[in-house]
Amino acid sequence: MTLKEYKEKRMQDPEFAEAYVEMQPEMNVIRAIIDARISQNVSQKELSESTVTTQSDAHP
């Protein structure tokens, strides 16, 4: 099963679908941070060092 197929199946569950929609604003911010990091050729480690956070926090 692909990720897309799994998502389509899970979206049939109303509770899952509602939670998915609710988290989209946060996911949009996360995606923007990741895209900016990649476009600037900044590694997760470099980002974590410059923001005083852990490397795992730098990429969800």
N, C-alpha and C positions, 0 to 999 in steps of 0.2 A: 504494500500500500504506500503510495506517495504521500508526502506532506499535504499536498493540495487535496487529495482524496480524503485523507484523515480529517482535514479542516471541514470539508463539505459535509462529511458524515456527522461531525461534532456539532456543526451549525444547525443541525436538525433538532438538537436539544434546546428548547427555549431558554433554559437557565444559562447554558453555555453561551448561546448567541447573545443574550443580554449582557453578560459579563464581558464578552469579546468587544461588543460595541462600546461599553463604558470605558474600557481601557485604551481605546484608540487615541485619545488626546495625548496620553502619556507615551504611547508607542510612537507617535509622530515626533515628539520631542527627542526620544531616544534615537530614532532613525536620523533626525537632523544632526545630532551630535556625532553619530557614527559617520555619516556622509561627510561632515566637515572635517573630522579627524582624517579620514581616508584621502580627501581632496588635498589636504595639507601635508600628506605623507608623514603623519605623526603616528607612532606606534601606540599600542595600548599602554605599554610601560611608560613611554614619554608623557602621555596624557595623564596617567595616574600620578607621576612624579610632579607634574606642573600644577595639578589640582589638589594635591594632598589627599589622595584616595587610593584604594588598592587597585591593582591591575584588573582583577576580576570585576570590580565595580565599573571600570571604564568601558566594558563591553558586555552588555546583558546577554 
